[in-house]
Amino acid sequence: MKVDERFLKYVEFATTSDESSETIPSTPGQRVLGEYLAKELTEIGLEGAKIDEYGYVYAWLPASEGYEDADPIGFIAHMDTSDAVPGENIKPRYIDYEGGDIVLGNGAVTDVKSFPFLKNYEGQKLIVTDGSTLLGADDKAGIAEIFTAMEYLIAHPEIKHGRICVAVTPDEEIGRGPDKFNVLAFGAKYGYTLDGGTLGEIEYENFNAASARLTVNGVSIHPGSAKDKMKNAVLIMSEMISMLPPSEVPAHTEGYEGFYHVGSIEGGVTKCVMSLIIRDHDAIKFEERKTFLKRLTAYINSKYGEGTAELEIKDSYRNMKEMILPVMHIIDKAKAAFEDCGVVHKCVPIRGGTDGATLSFMGMPCPNLSTGGENFHGVNEFVSVPAMEKMVQVVVALCKSQPFDV
């Protein structure tokens, strides 16, 4: 099956994850897709294909005869999609892109002014949305590329390789992808997630990340007699927000620049709660950001009284760079695979997280590779068919233990 045909089959499944859910996976649609994927892996010819109690799909391709001692390699993608926009009833369509704006429907347009990199896709076949949902290339394109590469390897036994391990995880979009991942049973010495964007990107640096919850406890008094008595939690929270560095927010940062991101504020005069996230590639600067919030909380308490402000900080994931640097040969291997397939590669930092970050700290170094998709988590999402086809070749090139032209 062609990689794009496989991809279109997967996006028929609604797999939006739900952060408020306490189940694993967080939504039933993920298990439905997982069962389908486990069956497909069996039909392709992989061994041990199964979906476990947590919705994780595992399988492996045995090593070629004589290559049993080669390092086992892993490939991982995730099945869930973001809840930022609807992810059900996706109506994808092909376009032969010749330049200019792409009119999607439902009033949505992918325009060159907003997305100037569109010019790089002129002359390519793209898969786009109808303007009412996301597409699901994040990360069903990654699944399709891995599965198609496995199918190719089975059909071409002359390509020699070691053991190849395959996994599909649930709930990556809500940060739970590695939570129940069985690294030991998976059996790969190192791996690659296929969960990136533009073709040729290699990512082994991601944010250090934490979530924070700030609570302001106020005092409500009738406005008519509130002088020197009322403590308006909303106004105090506004004061705290005003003290956050205005240039250190997602809208004003890029590359390796970290940020504070206010996600939500709820409450009234007596109690106001703010949720925010903290991100930085640099571990020292990351700790400084957390310290800043602690100092800000202490300042508010010194000004309005002890207990006025409460701060909770929870670390989410760390920069995988420290785990990849000792094994940079796996990055060199990825670069060589792209070069073998005629793809220009570049290493870029992830301005976010990935399953691979946590998996790296769980004992399996796991950088991230491109899928060929763009504009994830929105109605303007699209994926390049030629890019997906190239990524199939790249996965095959990563697996082979001797030169072979795909």
Disulfide bonds with the S-S distance in Angstrom:
none
